[in-house]
Amino acid sequence: MSGTGDEPAAGGLCAVHIPRAARRTVGRPWESPAADAAGEPELPRVGRFPAVQAGQPAIERIEPTSALIGYRGPTACAAAGITYRQLDYWARTGLLEPSVRTAYPAGAQRLYAFRDVLVLKIVKRLLDAGVSLQNIRVAVAHLQTAELGDLTELTLMCDGATVYECTSPEQVVELLGGGQGMFGIAVGAVWQELEAVLGRLHAERTDTGETVLGHDPADELAQRRNRAV
């Protein structure tokens, strides 16, 4: 299913079951310059990250989930698998605004946290399954307020009209035992998938505004091969 997801709801608001009692709070080093045939050291070759001279500390790598990292709109779209039109519509209608930086004052670029992009990706999957935007809003509200560490233990189950939060395998089995056709979204699996994707894309430091270059192992391998030629 495609589009912005603003179709009218069918069946009223969903019931999101959240057992509160069950919740828990939960550079590679660079080689020194090599000497050429005349004994003179070669200038360091600059790859994806700035070259580090001998004796300097390794470049700090920041995890994609860090609060120091934010993602601009195009990057969030690429990682979540949505269009910029959907991203803009959801932000303007209040479904999901970026938690790091909004588009106000005029001219500012939206900046999304890792949790924001995770929720965007889950919203896309719920829309594809036919869940109405009205029902999705309820699930989004819970995903935004839950402890970040708790999200990896959640499984969202949906029968097309109602979204359920499950925090244990037993709850999933109980829902499946009702005989209704359901599908599930393991939030922990989406988290791991998203973390790997965002690690290869550019980001922005929330404290300094500096661009953080993505780290793609395939690119690094290609650079090593090029240097060996």
C-alpha positions in Angstrom: 0.0 0.0 0.0 1.4 3.4 -0.9 0.6 7.0 -0.4 0.6 9.3 2.7 -1.7 7.0 4.7 -4.4 9.6 5.3 -7.2 7.3 4.5 -10.2 7.3 6.9 -10.1 4.8 9.7 -12.3 1.7 9.8 -13.3 0.1 13.0 -12.5 3.0 15.3 -9.4 3.5 17.5 -7.2 0.5 18.1 -6.5 -1.1 21.5 -2.9 -1.2 22.3 -2.3 -3.6 25.2 0.8 -2.6 27.2 1.5 -4.7 30.3 3.1 -1.9 32.3 4.2 -4.2 35.1 6.2 -6.3 32.6 8.2 -3.3 31.3 11.9 -2.9 32.3 14.1 0.1 32.0 16.2 -1.0 30.1 38.5 4.0 12.7 40.1 1.7 12.0 43.8 2.6 12.7 45.7 4.0 9.7 49.2 2.8 8.9 52.1 5.2 9.2 53.4 6.6 5.8 55.5 4.0 4.0 58.9 4.9 2.5 59.3 4.9 -1.3 62.3 3.4 -3.1 64.4 6.5 -2.4 63.8 6.3 1.3 61.5 9.3 1.4 58.2 8.8 3.2 55.1 9.0 1.0 52.4 11.4 1.8 49.5 9.8 3.7 46.6 8.7 1.4 43.2 10.0 2.5 40.4 7.5 2.3 36.8 7.8 3.6 38.0 9.2 6.9 40.8 11.6 7.5 44.3 10.0 7.7 45.6 9.7 11.2 49.4 10.2 11.7 51.4 8.0 13.9 51.0 8.7 17.5 47.6 10.4 17.0 44.4 8.9 18.6 42.1 6.8 16.5 39.1 8.5 15.0 36.1 8.5 17.3 33.3 6.4 15.9 29.8 7.2 17.1 27.1 4.6 17.0 24.0 5.3 14.8 21.8 5.0 18.0 23.7 7.7 19.9 22.0 10.9 21.0 24.9 12.8 19.4 23.7 11.7 16.0 20.8 13.1 13.9 19.6 12.3 10.4 18.3 14.7 7.8 15.1 14.1 6.0 16.5 12.5 2.8 18.6 10.1 4.9 15.6 9.2 7.1 13.5 8.5 4.0 16.2 6.3 2.5 16.6 4.3 5.7 12.8 4.0 6.5 11.8 3.2 2.9 9.4 6.1 2.5 9.0 9.0 0.2 9.9 12.6 1.1 6.2 13.5 0.5 5.2 11.0 3.2 7.8 12.3 5.6 6.7 15.9 5.1 3.0 15.0 5.4 3.5 13.0 8.6 5.5 15.8 10.1 3.0 18.6 9.2 0.1 16.6 10.5 1.7 15.7 13.7 2.0 11.9 13.2 5.8 12.0 13.7 7.8 15.2 14.0 11.6 15.1 14.3 12.7 15.1 17.9 16.1 16.7 17.3 15.2 19.7 15.1 11.9 20.7 13.3 11.6 22.7 10.2 11.0 25.9 12.2 12.2 28.6 12.1 11.6 28.7 8.4 14.6 27.4 6.4 15.8 25.0 9.1 16.3 21.4 8.0 14.5 18.7 10.0 16.8 16.4 12.0 15.6 13.0 13.1 16.9 10.8 16.0 17.4 7.1 15.6 14.1 6.4 17.5 12.3 8.7 15.0 13.6 6.8 12.0 12.8 3.5 13.7 9.2 4.6 14.2 9.0 5.8 10.6 10.1 2.4 9.4 7.5 0.7 11.6 4.7 3.1 10.4 5.6 2.2 6.8 5.2 -1.5 7.5 1.8 -1.0 9.3 0.5 1.1 6.4 1.6 -1.6 3.9 -0.4 -4.1 6.0 -3.5 -2.0 5.6 -3.7 -0.4 9.1 -5.4 3.0 9.1 -3.4 6.1 10.0 -5.8 6.7 12.9 -4.9 3.4 14.5 -1.2 3.9 13.7 -1.2 7.2 15.7 -2.0 5.3 18.9 0.8 2.8 18.3 3.2 5.7 17.5 2.4 7.5 20.7 3.4 4.4 22.7 6.6 3.8 20.7 7.6 7.4 21.3 7.1 7.3 25.1 8.5 3.8 25.8 12.0 3.5 27.2 14.4 3.2 24.3 15.9 0.0 25.7 12.4 -1.6 26.0 11.8 -1.3 22.2 14.1 -4.1 21.3 11.9 -6.5 23.3 8.6 -5.5 21.7 6.6 -7.3 19.1 3.8 -5.5 17.4 0.9 -7.8 16.4 -1.8 -6.6 14.1 -5.0 -8.1 12.6 -5.4 -5.3 10.2 -7.6 -3.2 12.5 -6.0 -3.4 15.9 -2.4 -3.1 16.9 -1.2 -5.0 20.0 2.1 -4.6 21.9 3.6 -7.8 23.1 6.5 -8.0 25.5 6.8 -11.8 25.8 6.5 -14.8 23.5 3.6 -16.0 25.6 1.5 -12.9 24.7 2.3 -13.5 21.0 1.1 -17.1 21.3 -2.0 -16.0 23.1 -3.0 -13.6 20.3 -2.2 -16.2 17.6 -4.4 -18.7 19.5 -7.4 -16.6 18.9 -7.7 -17.9 15.3 -7.5 -14.5 13.6 -5.1 -13.8 10.8 -2.3 -11.7 12.2 1.1 -10.5 11.3 3.9 -9.4 13.6 6.7 -6.8 13.6 9.6 -7.7 15.8 10.9 -4.3 16.8 14.3 -5.7 17.8 14.9 -7.1 14.3 13.9 -3.8 12.7 16.2 -2.0 15.1 19.2 -4.2 14.0 18.4 -3.7 10.3 18.1 0.0 10.7 21.3 0.3 12.7 23.2 -1.4 9.9 21.7 0.8 7.2 22.2 4.1 9.0 25.8 3.2 9.8 26.5 3.4 6.0 24.7 6.8 5.6 25.8 10.3 6.4 24.6 11.9 9.6 25.0 15.1 11.5 26.3 15.7 15.0 23.6 17.3 17.2 26.1 19.2 19.3 28.4 20.7 16.7 26.5 20.4 13.4 29.4 18.6 11.8 28.7 16.0 9.1 29.5 12.4 10.1 30.4 10.3 7.2 28.9 6.8 6.8 31.1 3.8 7.1 30.5 1.2 4.4 32.7 -1.9 4.8 32.4 -2.6 1.1 33.7 0.9 0.2 36.7 0.4 2.6 37.5 -3.0 1.0 37.4 -1.3 -2.4 39.8 1.4 -1.2 42.2 -1.2 0.1 42.2 -3.0 -3.2 42.8 0.3 -5.1 45.8 1.1 -2.9 47.2 -2.3 -3.6 47.1 -1.8 -7.4 
